[in-house]
Amino acid sequence: PDQPFEREDIVIFKEVPISVTPVRGLITTRQGTPLSHMNLLAKSWNIPNAFFKDADVKFRSLVNRWVTLTVTENG
């Protein structure tokens, strides 16, 4: 399915999609397991992946702006 994401996008998902095209980073608003679909995709694409409750609300002001997403094991 076609998605409105570009390769350079950092995408916030409220619901985990069945599939997603490669992007620059993933943020989910619901915590997943280490072997979840999104975690495995991020690992295989070597991109940052984070859980952040209410990210869609908290980061709304950053939509369409250039940002850097850095994720470590500790946050």
Predicted model as a PDB file, atoms N, CA, C, CB and O in Angstrom, pLDDT in the B-factor column:
MODEL        1                                                                  
ATOM      1  N   PRO A   1       0.832  -1.197   0.000  1.00 48.00           N  
ATOM      2  CA  PRO A   1       0.000   0.000   0.000  1.00 48.00           C  
ATOM      3  C   PRO A   1       0.873   1.257   0.000  1.00 48.00           C  
ATOM      4  CB  PRO A   1      -0.945   0.001   1.218  1.00 48.00           C  
ATOM      5  O   PRO A   1       1.946   1.294   0.602  1.00 48.00           O  
ATOM      6  N   ASP A   2       0.383   2.269  -0.685  1.00 57.00           N  
ATOM      7  CA  ASP A   2       1.098   3.538  -0.718  1.00 57.00           C  
ATOM      8  C   ASP A   2       0.961   4.253   0.613  1.00 57.00           C  
ATOM      9  CB  ASP A   2       0.580   4.424  -1.855  1.00 57.00           C  
ATOM     10  O   ASP A   2      -0.114   4.278   1.212  1.00 57.00           O  
ATOM     11  N   GLN A   3       2.059   4.831   1.067  1.00 67.00           N  
ATOM     12  CA  GLN A   3       2.053   5.585   2.310  1.00 67.00           C  
ATOM     13  C   GLN A   3       2.644   6.957   2.031  1.00 67.00           C  
ATOM     14  CB  GLN A   3       2.847   4.844   3.432  1.00 67.00           C  
ATOM     15  O   GLN A   3       3.490   7.099   1.148  1.00 67.00           O  
ATOM     16  N   PRO A   4       2.212   7.961   2.767  1.00 79.00           N  
ATOM     17  CA  PRO A   4       2.695   9.322   2.512  1.00 79.00           C  
ATOM     18  C   PRO A   4       4.049   9.614   3.156  1.00 79.00           C  
ATOM     19  CB  PRO A   4       1.683  10.318   3.011  1.00 79.00           C  
ATOM     20  O   PRO A   4       4.338  10.771   3.464  1.00 79.00           O  
ATOM     21  N   PHE A   5       4.883   8.603   3.364  1.00 87.00           N  
ATOM     22  CA  PHE A   5       6.162   8.799   4.044  1.00 87.00           C  
ATOM     23  C   PHE A   5       7.303   8.857   3.044  1.00 87.00           C  
ATOM     24  CB  PHE A   5       6.409   7.681   5.057  1.00 87.00           C  
ATOM     25  O   PHE A   5       7.332   8.116   2.062  1.00 87.00           O  
ATOM     26  N   GLU A   6       8.229   9.744   3.311  1.00 89.00           N  
ATOM     27  CA  GLU A   6       9.452   9.838   2.527  1.00 89.00           C  
ATOM     28  C   GLU A   6      10.559   9.117   3.282  1.00 89.00           C  
ATOM     29  CB  GLU A   6       9.837  11.323   2.248  1.00 89.00           C  
ATOM     30  O   GLU A   6      10.452   8.896   4.488  1.00 89.00           O  
ATOM     31  N   ARG A   7      11.590   8.762   2.592  1.00 90.00           N  
ATOM     32  CA  ARG A   7      12.725   8.047   3.195  1.00 90.00           C  
ATOM     33  C   ARG A   7      13.354   8.842   4.348  1.00 90.00           C  
ATOM     34  CB  ARG A   7      13.789   7.751   2.127  1.00 90.00           C  
ATOM     35  O   ARG A   7      13.887   8.242   5.280  1.00 90.00           O  
ATOM     36  N   GLU A   8      13.304  10.162   4.302  1.00 92.00           N  
ATOM     37  CA  GLU A   8      13.922  11.023   5.317  1.00 92.00           C  
ATOM     38  C   GLU A   8      13.000  11.336   6.498  1.00 92.00           C  
ATOM     39  CB  GLU A   8      14.366  12.314   4.679  1.00 92.00           C  
ATOM     40  O   GLU A   8      13.413  12.052   7.411  1.00 92.00           O  
ATOM     41  N   ASP A   9      11.775  10.828   6.511  1.00 92.00           N  
ATOM     42  CA  ASP A   9      10.803  11.134   7.567  1.00 92.00           C  
ATOM     43  C   ASP A   9      11.088  10.385   8.864  1.00 92.00           C  
ATOM     44  CB  ASP A   9       9.404  10.803   7.093  1.00 92.00           C  
ATOM     45  O   ASP A   9      11.576   9.255   8.855  1.00 92.00           O  
ATOM     46  N   ILE A  10      10.774  11.036   9.969  1.00 92.00           N  
ATOM     47  CA  ILE A  10      10.691  10.390  11.277  1.00 92.00           C  
ATOM     48  C   ILE A  10       9.198  10.322  11.559  1.00 92.00           C  
ATOM     49  CB  ILE A  10      11.507  11.184  12.426  1.00 92.00           C  
ATOM     50  O   ILE A  10       8.533  11.353  11.659  1.00 92.00           O  
ATOM     51  N   VAL A  11       8.674   9.116  11.688  1.00 91.00           N  
ATOM     52  CA  VAL A  11       7.224   8.927  11.749  1.00 91.00           C  
ATOM     53  C   VAL A  11       6.788   8.524  13.153  1.00 91.00           C  
ATOM     54  CB  VAL A  11       6.777   7.866  10.732  1.00 91.00           C  
ATOM     55  O   VAL A  11       7.423   7.694  13.802  1.00 91.00           O  
ATOM     56  N   ILE A  12       5.685   9.131  13.610  1.00 91.00           N  
ATOM     57  CA  ILE A  12       5.074   8.780  14.896  1.00 91.00           C  
ATOM     58  C   ILE A  12       3.831   7.942  14.602  1.00 91.00           C  
ATOM     59  CB  ILE A  12       4.711  10.069  15.742  1.00 91.00           C  
ATOM     60  O   ILE A  12       2.937   8.371  13.872  1.00 91.00           O  
ATOM     61  N   PHE A  13       3.791   6.754  15.176  1.00 90.00           N  
ATOM     62  CA  PHE A  13       2.647   5.859  14.994  1.00 90.00           C  
ATOM     63  C   PHE A  13       1.869   5.716  16.286  1.00 90.00           C  
ATOM     64  CB  PHE A  13       3.108   4.483  14.504  1.00 90.00           C  
ATOM     65  O   PHE A  13       2.429   5.369  17.326  1.00 90.00           O  
ATOM     66  N   LYS A  14       0.558   5.989  16.216  1.00 89.00           N  
ATOM     67  CA  LYS A  14      -0.330   5.709  17.341  1.00 89.00           C  
ATOM     68  C   LYS A  14      -0.771   4.251  17.299  1.00 89.00           C  
ATOM     69  CB  LYS A  14      -1.560   6.650  17.321  1.00 89.00           C  
ATOM     70  O   LYS A  14      -0.993   3.631  18.339  1.00 89.00           O  
ATOM     71  N   GLU A  15      -0.895   3.716  16.106  1.00 85.00           N  
ATOM     72  CA  GLU A  15      -1.254   2.315  15.879  1.00 85.00           C  
ATOM     73  C   GLU A  15      -0.139   1.696  15.055  1.00 85.00           C  
ATOM     74  CB  GLU A  15      -2.653   2.174  15.156  1.00 85.00           C  
ATOM     75  O   GLU A  15       0.361   2.331  14.126  1.00 85.00           O  
ATOM     76  N   VAL A  16       0.254   0.500  15.364  1.00 81.00           N  
ATOM     77  CA  VAL A  16       1.305  -0.166  14.614  1.00 81.00           C  
ATOM     78  C   VAL A  16       0.742  -0.592  13.256  1.00 81.00           C  
ATOM     79  CB  VAL A  16       1.865  -1.392  15.402  1.00 81.00           C  
ATOM     80  O   VAL A  16      -0.246  -1.324  13.200  1.00 81.00           O  
ATOM     81  N   PRO A  17       1.360  -0.142  12.166  1.00 81.00           N  
ATOM     82  CA  PRO A  17       0.855  -0.514  10.845  1.00 81.00           C  
ATOM     83  C   PRO A  17       1.225  -1.943  10.483  1.00 81.00           C  
ATOM     84  CB  PRO A  17       1.389   0.438   9.790  1.00 81.00           C  
ATOM     85  O   PRO A  17       2.153  -2.519  11.052  1.00 81.00           O  
ATOM     86  N   ILE A  18       0.500  -2.504   9.544  1.00 80.00           N  
ATOM     87  CA  ILE A  18       0.817  -3.850   9.064  1.00 80.00           C  
ATOM     88  C   ILE A  18       2.138  -3.819   8.310  1.00 80.00           C  
ATOM     89  CB  ILE A  18      -0.319  -4.402   8.156  1.00 80.00           C  
ATOM     90  O   ILE A  18       2.950  -4.738   8.417  1.00 80.00           O  
ATOM     91  N   SER A  19       2.341  -2.762   7.553  1.00 81.00           N  
ATOM     92  CA  SER A  19       3.609  -2.608   6.841  1.00 81.00           C  
ATOM     93  C   SER A  19       3.945  -1.115   6.781  1.00 81.00           C  
ATOM     94  CB  SER A  19       3.534  -3.234   5.396  1.00 81.00           C  
ATOM     95  O   SER A  19       3.072  -0.261   6.932  1.00 81.00           O  
ATOM     96  N   VAL A  20       5.210  -0.828   6.560  1.00 85.00           N  
ATOM     97  CA  VAL A  20       5.652   0.558   6.451  1.00 85.00           C  
ATOM     98  C   VAL A  20       6.852   0.589   5.517  1.00 85.00           C  
ATOM     99  CB  VAL A  20       6.006   1.165   7.855  1.00 85.00           C  
ATOM    100  O   VAL A  20       7.669  -0.332   5.508  1.00 85.00           O  
ATOM    101  N   THR A  21       6.949   1.640   4.745  1.00 87.00           N  
ATOM    102  CA  THR A  21       8.102   1.804   3.869  1.00 87.00           C  
ATOM    103  C   THR A  21       9.283   2.296   4.700  1.00 87.00           C  
ATOM    104  CB  THR A  21       7.788   2.793   2.704  1.00 87.00           C  
ATOM    105  O   THR A  21       9.075   2.882   5.763  1.00 87.00           O  
ATOM    106  N   PRO A  22      10.515   2.074   4.246  1.00 89.00           N  
ATOM    107  CA  PRO A  22      11.674   2.542   5.018  1.00 89.00           C  
ATOM    108  C   PRO A  22      11.641   4.053   5.253  1.00 89.00           C  
ATOM    109  CB  PRO A  22      12.965   2.165   4.299  1.00 89.00           C  
ATOM    110  O   PRO A  22      11.350   4.833   4.347  1.00 89.00           O  
ATOM    111  N   VAL A  23      11.944   4.439   6.483  1.00 92.00           N  
ATOM    112  CA  VAL A  23      11.972   5.843   6.891  1.00 92.00           C  
ATOM    113  C   VAL A  23      13.241   6.086   7.706  1.00 92.00           C  
ATOM    114  CB  VAL A  23      10.693   6.221   7.717  1.00 92.00           C  
ATOM    115  O   VAL A  23      14.028   5.163   7.915  1.00 92.00           O  
ATOM    116  N   ARG A  24      13.445   7.319   8.167  1.00 93.00           N  
ATOM    117  CA  ARG A  24      14.652   7.682   8.910  1.00 93.00           C  
ATOM    118  C   ARG A  24      14.563   7.318  10.390  1.00 93.00           C  
ATOM    119  CB  ARG A  24      14.915   9.166   8.769  1.00 93.00           C  
ATOM    120  O   ARG A  24      15.589   7.049  11.015  1.00 93.00           O  
ATOM    121  N   GLY A  25      13.348   7.303  10.968  1.00 93.00           N  
ATOM    122  CA  GLY A  25      13.183   6.966  12.377  1.00 93.00           C  
ATOM    123  C   GLY A  25      11.736   6.641  12.694  1.00 93.00           C  
ATOM    124  O   GLY A  25      10.823   7.088  11.999  1.00 93.00           O  
ATOM    125  N   LEU A  26      11.530   5.863  13.746  1.00 92.00           N  
ATOM    126  CA  LEU A  26      10.190   5.446  14.163  1.00 92.00           C  
ATOM    127  C   LEU A  26       9.959   5.805  15.626  1.00 92.00           C  
ATOM    128  CB  LEU A  26       9.996   3.929  13.945  1.00 92.00           C  
ATOM    129  O   LEU A  26      10.823   5.591  16.477  1.00 92.00           O  
ATOM    130  N   ILE A  27       8.788   6.351  15.900  1.00 92.00           N  
ATOM    131  CA  ILE A  27       8.349   6.592  17.277  1.00 92.00           C  
ATOM    132  C   ILE A  27       6.964   5.992  17.400  1.00 92.00           C  
ATOM    133  CB  ILE A  27       8.351   8.133  17.645  1.00 92.00           C  
ATOM    134  O   ILE A  27       6.108   6.218  16.545  1.00 92.00           O  
ATOM    135  N   THR A  28       6.736   5.226  18.464  1.00 91.00           N  
ATOM    136  CA  THR A  28       5.405   4.684  18.720  1.00 91.00           C  
ATOM    137  C   THR A  28       4.882   5.250  20.031  1.00 91.00           C  
ATOM    138  CB  THR A  28       5.429   3.132  18.761  1.00 91.00           C  
ATOM    139  O   THR A  28       5.651   5.539  20.948  1.00 91.00           O  
ATOM    140  N   THR A  29       3.568   5.405  20.107  1.00 92.00           N  
ATOM    141  CA  THR A  29       2.958   5.918  21.331  1.00 92.00           C  
ATOM    142  C   THR A  29       2.523   4.807  22.264  1.00 92.00           C  
ATOM    143  CB  THR A  29       1.776   6.789  20.996  1.00 92.00           C  
ATOM    144  O   THR A  29       2.040   5.064  23.367  1.00 92.00           O  
ATOM    145  N   ARG A  30       2.695   3.561  21.816  1.00 87.00           N  
ATOM    146  CA  ARG A  30       2.405   2.391  22.641  1.00 87.00           C  
ATOM    147  C   ARG A  30       3.649   1.531  22.732  1.00 87.00           C  
ATOM    148  CB  ARG A  30       1.217   1.578  22.069  1.00 87.00           C  
ATOM    149  O   ARG A  30       4.304   1.261  21.725  1.00 87.00           O  
ATOM    150  N   GLN A  31       3.966   1.108  23.926  1.00 84.00           N  
ATOM    151  CA  GLN A  31       5.173   0.321  24.135  1.00 84.00           C  
ATOM    152  C   GLN A  31       5.017  -1.079  23.554  1.00 84.00           C  
ATOM    153  CB  GLN A  31       5.507   0.242  25.623  1.00 84.00           C  
ATOM    154  O   GLN A  31       3.984  -1.725  23.730  1.00 84.00           O  
ATOM    155  N   GLY A  32       6.052  -1.538  22.862  1.00 80.00           N  
ATOM    156  CA  GLY A  32       6.050  -2.879  22.287  1.00 80.00           C  
ATOM    157  C   GLY A  32       7.087  -3.744  22.960  1.00 80.00           C  
ATOM    158  O   GLY A  32       7.836  -3.288  23.823  1.00 80.00           O  
ATOM    159  N   THR A  33       7.121  -4.979  22.559  1.00 79.00           N  
ATOM    160  CA  THR A  33       8.122  -5.911  23.085  1.00 79.00           C  
ATOM    161  C   THR A  33       9.403  -5.789  22.257  1.00 79.00           C  
ATOM    162  CB  THR A  33       7.585  -7.384  23.064  1.00 79.00           C  
ATOM    163  O   THR A  33       9.370  -5.246  21.152  1.00 79.00           O  
ATOM    164  N   PRO A  34      10.531  -6.285  22.775  1.00 79.00           N  
ATOM    165  CA  PRO A  34      11.779  -6.222  22.011  1.00 79.00           C  
ATOM    166  C   PRO A  34      11.694  -6.903  20.638  1.00 79.00           C  
ATOM    167  CB  PRO A  34      12.888  -6.855  22.811  1.00 79.00           C  
ATOM    168  O   PRO A  34      12.416  -6.531  19.713  1.00 79.00           O  
ATOM    169  N   LEU A  35      10.818  -7.890  20.513  1.00 83.00           N  
ATOM    170  CA  LEU A  35      10.679  -8.588  19.236  1.00 83.00           C  
ATOM    171  C   LEU A  35       9.457  -8.141  18.441  1.00 83.00           C  
ATOM    172  CB  LEU A  35      10.605 -10.070  19.474  1.00 83.00           C  
ATOM    173  O   LEU A  35       9.000  -8.855  17.549  1.00 83.00           O  
ATOM    174  N   SER A  36       8.932  -6.968  18.761  1.00 85.00           N  
ATOM    175  CA  SER A  36       7.770  -6.466  18.029  1.00 85.00           C  
ATOM    176  C   SER A  36       8.149  -6.137  16.586  1.00 85.00           C  
ATOM    177  CB  SER A  36       7.187  -5.219  18.726  1.00 85.00           C  
ATOM    178  O   SER A  36       9.321  -5.948  16.260  1.00 85.00           O  
ATOM    179  N   HIS A  37       7.154  -6.077  15.755  1.00 84.00           N  
ATOM    180  CA  HIS A  37       7.343  -5.795  14.327  1.00 84.00           C  
ATOM    181  C   HIS A  37       8.128  -4.497  14.114  1.00 84.00           C  
ATOM    182  CB  HIS A  37       5.981  -5.706  13.616  1.00 84.00           C  
ATOM    183  O   HIS A  37       9.062  -4.473  13.312  1.00 84.00           O  
ATOM    184  N   MET A  38       7.769  -3.425  14.815  1.00 86.00           N  
ATOM    185  CA  MET A  38       8.427  -2.135  14.639  1.00 86.00           C  
ATOM    186  C   MET A  38       9.880  -2.191  15.122  1.00 86.00           C  
ATOM    187  CB  MET A  38       7.659  -1.039  15.392  1.00 86.00           C  
ATOM    188  O   MET A  38      10.765  -1.635  14.472  1.00 86.00           O  
ATOM    189  N   ASN A  39      10.127  -2.843  16.233  1.00 88.00           N  
ATOM    190  CA  ASN A  39      11.498  -2.957  16.736  1.00 88.00           C  
ATOM    191  C   ASN A  39      12.380  -3.733  15.760  1.00 88.00           C  
ATOM    192  CB  ASN A  39      11.506  -3.640  18.110  1.00 88.00           C  
ATOM    193  O   ASN A  39      13.529  -3.361  15.520  1.00 88.00           O  
ATOM    194  N   LEU A  40      11.841  -4.800  15.207  1.00 90.00           N  
ATOM    195  CA  LEU A  40      12.626  -5.596  14.259  1.00 90.00           C  
ATOM    196  C   LEU A  40      12.885  -4.826  12.966  1.00 90.00           C  
ATOM    197  CB  LEU A  40      11.906  -6.913  13.947  1.00 90.00           C  
ATOM    198  O   LEU A  40      13.978  -4.908  12.405  1.00 90.00           O  
ATOM    199  N   LEU A  41      11.890  -4.079  12.490  1.00 89.00           N  
ATOM    200  CA  LEU A  41      12.101  -3.256  11.296  1.00 89.00           C  
ATOM    201  C   LEU A  41      13.184  -2.214  11.538  1.00 89.00           C  
ATOM    202  CB  LEU A  41      10.794  -2.568  10.878  1.00 89.00           C  
ATOM    203  O   LEU A  41      14.093  -2.052  10.725  1.00 89.00           O  
ATOM    204  N   ALA A  42      13.083  -1.516  12.654  1.00 90.00           N  
ATOM    205  CA  ALA A  42      14.064  -0.472  12.965  1.00 90.00           C  
ATOM    206  C   ALA A  42      15.466  -1.060  13.052  1.00 90.00           C  
ATOM    207  CB  ALA A  42      13.704   0.234  14.282  1.00 90.00           C  
ATOM    208  O   ALA A  42      16.425  -0.473  12.550  1.00 90.00           O  
ATOM    209  N   LYS A  43      15.578  -2.198  13.679  1.00 91.00           N  
ATOM    210  CA  LYS A  43      16.895  -2.838  13.805  1.00 91.00           C  
ATOM    211  C   LYS A  43      17.440  -3.222  12.429  1.00 91.00           C  
ATOM    212  CB  LYS A  43      16.808  -4.090  14.713  1.00 91.00           C  
ATOM    213  O   LYS A  43      18.616  -3.000  12.143  1.00 91.00           O  
ATOM    214  N   SER A  44      16.593  -3.793  11.582  1.00 93.00           N  
ATOM    215  CA  SER A  44      17.057  -4.210  10.256  1.00 93.00           C  
ATOM    216  C   SER A  44      17.399  -3.015   9.373  1.00 93.00           C  
ATOM    217  CB  SER A  44      15.996  -5.067   9.574  1.00 93.00           C  
ATOM    218  O   SER A  44      18.268  -3.119   8.508  1.00 93.00           O  
ATOM    219  N   TRP A  45      16.726  -1.875   9.578  1.00 93.00           N  
ATOM    220  CA  TRP A  45      17.018  -0.665   8.800  1.00 93.00           C  
ATOM    221  C   TRP A  45      18.103   0.184   9.462  1.00 93.00           C  
ATOM    222  CB  TRP A  45      15.744   0.167   8.620  1.00 93.00           C  
ATOM    223  O   TRP A  45      18.554   1.176   8.890  1.00 93.00           O  
ATOM    224  N   ASN A  46      18.520  -0.206  10.670  1.00 93.00           N  
ATOM    225  CA  ASN A  46      19.538   0.529  11.421  1.00 93.00           C  
ATOM    226  C   ASN A  46      19.124   1.998  11.633  1.00 93.00           C  
ATOM    227  CB  ASN A  46      20.891   0.458  10.684  1.00 93.00           C  
ATOM    228  O   ASN A  46      19.882   2.927  11.353  1.00 93.00           O  
ATOM    229  N   ILE A  47      17.902   2.166  12.135  1.00 93.00           N  
ATOM    230  CA  ILE A  47      17.370   3.509  12.387  1.00 93.00           C  
ATOM    231  C   ILE A  47      16.920   3.627  13.840  1.00 93.00           C  
ATOM    232  CB  ILE A  47      16.190   3.824  11.430  1.00 93.00           C  
ATOM    233  O   ILE A  47      16.661   2.615  14.490  1.00 93.00           O  
ATOM    234  N   PRO A  48      16.824   4.864  14.359  1.00 92.00           N  
ATOM    235  CA  PRO A  48      16.325   5.036  15.725  1.00 92.00           C  
ATOM    236  C   PRO A  48      14.860   4.636  15.830  1.00 92.00           C  
ATOM    237  CB  PRO A  48      16.504   6.486  16.181  1.00 92.00           C  
ATOM    238  O   PRO A  48      14.071   4.833  14.906  1.00 92.00           O  
ATOM    239  N   ASN A  49      14.523   4.072  16.978  1.00 91.00           N  
ATOM    240  CA  ASN A  49      13.172   3.599  17.243  1.00 91.00           C  
ATOM    241  C   ASN A  49      12.900   3.826  18.725  1.00 91.00           C  
ATOM    242  CB  ASN A  49      12.994   2.084  16.846  1.00 91.00           C  
ATOM    243  O   ASN A  49      13.680   3.391  19.571  1.00 91.00           O  
ATOM    244  N   ALA A  50      11.807   4.500  19.042  1.00 90.00           N  
ATOM    245  CA  ALA A  50      11.533   4.815  20.442  1.00 90.00           C  
ATOM    246  C   ALA A  50      10.048   4.734  20.748  1.00 90.00           C  
ATOM    247  CB  ALA A  50      12.057   6.200  20.786  1.00 90.00           C  
ATOM    248  O   ALA A  50       9.199   4.953  19.884  1.00 90.00           O  
ATOM    249  N   PHE A  51       9.759   4.412  22.004  1.00 90.00           N  
ATOM    250  CA  PHE A  51       8.406   4.514  22.552  1.00 90.00           C  
ATOM    251  C   PHE A  51       8.358   5.828  23.318  1.00 90.00           C  
ATOM    252  CB  PHE A  51       8.039   3.272  23.483  1.00 90.00           C  
ATOM    253  O   PHE A  51       9.235   6.106  24.135  1.00 90.00           O  
ATOM    254  N   PHE A  52       7.340   6.633  23.058  1.00 90.00           N  
ATOM    255  CA  PHE A  52       7.180   7.896  23.761  1.00 90.00           C  
ATOM    256  C   PHE A  52       5.688   8.159  23.900  1.00 90.00           C  
ATOM    257  CB  PHE A  52       7.900   9.069  23.011  1.00 90.00           C  
ATOM    258  O   PHE A  52       5.013   8.494  22.927  1.00 90.00           O  
ATOM    259  N   LYS A  53       5.179   8.003  25.121  1.00 93.00           N  
ATOM    260  CA  LYS A  53       3.751   8.187  25.368  1.00 93.00           C  
ATOM    261  C   LYS A  53       3.329   9.596  24.947  1.00 93.00           C  
ATOM    262  CB  LYS A  53       3.416   7.940  26.862  1.00 93.00           C  
ATOM    263  O   LYS A  53       3.989  10.578  25.285  1.00 93.00           O  
ATOM    264  N   ASP A  54       2.236   9.682  24.216  1.00 94.00           N  
ATOM    265  CA  ASP A  54       1.653  10.940  23.735  1.00 94.00           C  
ATOM    266  C   ASP A  54       2.590  11.715  22.807  1.00 94.00           C  
ATOM    267  CB  ASP A  54       1.278  11.814  24.914  1.00 94.00           C  
ATOM    268  O   ASP A  54       2.505  12.941  22.725  1.00 94.00           O  
ATOM    269  N   ALA A  55       3.488  11.003  22.103  1.00 94.00           N  
ATOM    270  CA  ALA A  55       4.415  11.668  21.180  1.00 94.00           C  
ATOM    271  C   ALA A  55       3.676  12.464  20.116  1.00 94.00           C  
ATOM    272  CB  ALA A  55       5.327  10.643  20.515  1.00 94.00           C  
ATOM    273  O   ALA A  55       4.138  13.529  19.708  1.00 94.00           O  
ATOM    274  N   ASP A  56       2.531  11.960  19.660  1.00 93.00           N  
ATOM    275  CA  ASP A  56       1.771  12.659  18.629  1.00 93.00           C  
ATOM    276  C   ASP A  56       1.318  14.036  19.093  1.00 93.00           C  
ATOM    277  CB  ASP A  56       0.566  11.834  18.217  1.00 93.00           C  
ATOM    278  O   ASP A  56       1.194  14.950  18.277  1.00 93.00           O  
ATOM    279  N   VAL A  57       1.071  14.199  20.376  1.00 95.00           N  
ATOM    280  CA  VAL A  57       0.669  15.488  20.942  1.00 95.00           C  
ATOM    281  C   VAL A  57       1.895  16.325  21.306  1.00 95.00           C  
ATOM    282  CB  VAL A  57      -0.220  15.278  22.184  1.00 95.00           C  
ATOM    283  O   VAL A  57       1.981  17.502  20.955  1.00 95.00           O  
ATOM    284  N   LYS A  58       2.831  15.713  22.005  1.00 94.00           N  
ATOM    285  CA  LYS A  58       4.004  16.448  22.503  1.00 94.00           C  
ATOM    286  C   LYS A  58       4.893  16.976  21.390  1.00 94.00           C  
ATOM    287  CB  LYS A  58       4.820  15.561  23.409  1.00 94.00           C  
ATOM    288  O   LYS A  58       5.513  18.028  21.546  1.00 94.00           O  
ATOM    289  N   PHE A  59       4.969  16.265  20.266  1.00 94.00           N  
ATOM    290  CA  PHE A  59       5.854  16.677  19.180  1.00 94.00           C  
ATOM    291  C   PHE A  59       5.110  17.304  18.002  1.00 94.00           C  
ATOM    292  CB  PHE A  59       6.645  15.493  18.698  1.00 94.00           C  
ATOM    293  O   PHE A  59       5.696  17.498  16.937  1.00 94.00           O  
ATOM    294  N   ARG A  60       3.858  17.615  18.174  1.00 93.00           N  
ATOM    295  CA  ARG A  60       3.056  18.184  17.082  1.00 93.00           C  
ATOM    296  C   ARG A  60       3.696  19.438  16.482  1.00 93.00           C  
ATOM    297  CB  ARG A  60       1.656  18.516  17.584  1.00 93.00           C  
ATOM    298  O   ARG A  60       3.600  19.658  15.275  1.00 93.00           O  
ATOM    299  N   SER A  61       4.342  20.256  17.304  1.00 95.00           N  
ATOM    300  CA  SER A  61       4.949  21.496  16.806  1.00 95.00           C  
ATOM    301  C   SER A  61       6.158  21.229  15.904  1.00 95.00           C  
ATOM    302  CB  SER A  61       5.369  22.376  17.978  1.00 95.00           C  
ATOM    303  O   SER A  61       6.656  22.144  15.248  1.00 95.00           O  
ATOM    304  N   LEU A  62       6.624  19.996  15.869  1.00 93.00           N  
ATOM    305  CA  LEU A  62       7.791  19.657  15.047  1.00 93.00           C  
ATOM    306  C   LEU A  62       7.431  19.109  13.672  1.00 93.00           C  
ATOM    307  CB  LEU A  62       8.640  18.653  15.766  1.00 93.00           C  
ATOM    308  O   LEU A  62       8.321  18.825  12.870  1.00 93.00           O  
ATOM    309  N   VAL A  63       6.145  18.957  13.390  1.00 90.00           N  
ATOM    310  CA  VAL A  63       5.711  18.434  12.093  1.00 90.00           C  
ATOM    311  C   VAL A  63       6.214  19.368  10.992  1.00 90.00           C  
ATOM    312  CB  VAL A  63       4.153  18.291  12.033  1.00 90.00           C  
ATOM    313  O   VAL A  63       6.098  20.590  11.087  1.00 90.00           O  
ATOM    314  N   ASN A  64       6.771  18.761   9.952  1.00 89.00           N  
ATOM    315  CA  ASN A  64       7.329  19.470   8.788  1.00 89.00           C  
ATOM    316  C   ASN A  64       8.548  20.317   9.110  1.00 89.00           C  
ATOM    317  CB  ASN A  64       6.279  20.345   8.181  1.00 89.00           C  
ATOM    318  O   ASN A  64       8.874  21.235   8.358  1.00 89.00           O  
ATOM    319  N   ARG A  65       9.227  20.026  10.214  1.00 92.00           N  
ATOM    320  CA  ARG A  65      10.473  20.716  10.559  1.00 92.00           C  
ATOM    321  C   ARG A  65      11.605  19.702  10.521  1.00 92.00           C  
ATOM    322  CB  ARG A  65      10.379  21.402  11.967  1.00 92.00           C  
ATOM    323  O   ARG A  65      11.377  18.506  10.704  1.00 92.00           O  
ATOM    324  N   TRP A  66      12.822  20.173  10.285  1.00 92.00           N  
ATOM    325  CA  TRP A  66      14.002  19.311  10.318  1.00 92.00           C  
ATOM    326  C   TRP A  66      14.391  19.080  11.766  1.00 92.00           C  
ATOM    327  CB  TRP A  66      15.184  19.936   9.517  1.00 92.00           C  
ATOM    328  O   TRP A  66      14.614  20.032  12.515  1.00 92.00           O  
ATOM    329  N   VAL A  67      14.472  17.813  12.164  1.00 91.00           N  
ATOM    330  CA  VAL A  67      14.856  17.449  13.525  1.00 91.00           C  
ATOM    331  C   VAL A  67      15.822  16.271  13.471  1.00 91.00           C  
ATOM    332  CB  VAL A  67      13.605  17.100  14.387  1.00 91.00           C  
ATOM    333  O   VAL A  67      15.946  15.598  12.448  1.00 91.00           O  
ATOM    334  N   THR A  68      16.495  16.039  14.575  1.00 90.00           N  
ATOM    335  CA  THR A  68      17.352  14.865  14.732  1.00 90.00           C  
ATOM    336  C   THR A  68      16.783  14.014  15.854  1.00 90.00           C  
ATOM    337  CB  THR A  68      18.837  15.270  15.028  1.00 90.00           C  
ATOM    338  O   THR A  68      16.482  14.522  16.934  1.00 90.00           O  
ATOM    339  N   LEU A  69      16.638  12.737  15.602  1.00 88.00           N  
ATOM    340  CA  LEU A  69      16.164  11.788  16.617  1.00 88.00           C  
ATOM    341  C   LEU A  69      17.321  10.920  17.034  1.00 88.00           C  
ATOM    342  CB  LEU A  69      14.987  10.918  16.087  1.00 88.00           C  
ATOM    343  O   LEU A  69      17.883  10.183  16.224  1.00 88.00           O  
ATOM    344  N   THR A  70      17.681  11.007  18.306  1.00 88.00           N  
ATOM    345  CA  THR A  70      18.737  10.176  18.855  1.00 88.00           C  
ATOM    346  C   THR A  70      18.130   9.301  19.941  1.00 88.00           C  
ATOM    347  CB  THR A  70      19.911  11.040  19.412  1.00 88.00           C  
ATOM    348  O   THR A  70      17.478   9.805  20.855  1.00 88.00           O  
ATOM    349  N   VAL A  71      18.339   8.006  19.846  1.00 86.00           N  
ATOM    350  CA  VAL A  71      17.774   7.057  20.799  1.00 86.00           C  
ATOM    351  C   VAL A  71      18.908   6.194  21.345  1.00 86.00           C  
ATOM    352  CB  VAL A  71      16.663   6.175  20.134  1.00 86.00           C  
ATOM    353  O   VAL A  71      19.726   5.669  20.589  1.00 86.00           O  
ATOM    354  N   THR A  72      18.942   6.054  22.677  1.00 82.00           N  
ATOM    355  CA  THR A  72      19.908   5.163  23.308  1.00 82.00           C  
ATOM    356  C   THR A  72      19.140   4.102  24.090  1.00 82.00           C  
ATOM    357  CB  THR A  72      20.887   5.953  24.240  1.00 82.00           C  
ATOM    358  O   THR A  72      17.919   4.185  24.224  1.00 82.00           O  
ATOM    359  N   GLU A  73      19.839   3.132  24.592  1.00 79.00           N  
ATOM    360  CA  GLU A  73      19.167   2.089  25.370  1.00 79.00           C  
ATOM    361  C   GLU A  73      18.551   2.650  26.647  1.00 79.00           C  
ATOM    362  CB  GLU A  73      20.149   0.974  25.716  1.00 79.00           C  
ATOM    363  O   GLU A  73      17.609   2.070  27.187  1.00 79.00           O  
ATOM    364  N   ASN A  74      19.073   3.772  27.130  1.00 74.00           N  
ATOM    365  CA  ASN A  74      18.580   4.370  28.374  1.00 74.00           C  
ATOM    366  C   ASN A  74      17.577   5.499  28.152  1.00 74.00           C  
ATOM    367  CB  ASN A  74      19.739   4.892  29.175  1.00 74.00           C  
ATOM    368  O   ASN A  74      17.120   6.120  29.112  1.00 74.00           O  
ATOM    369  N   GLY A  75      17.239   5.762  26.917  1.00 67.00           N  
ATOM    370  CA  GLY A  75      16.257   6.825  26.660  1.00 67.00           C  
ATOM    371  C   GLY A  75      16.621   7.708  25.504  1.00 67.00           C  
ATOM    372  O   GLY A  75      15.883   8.638  25.182  1.00 67.00           O  
TER     373      GLY A  75                                                      
ENDMDL                                                                          
END                                                                             
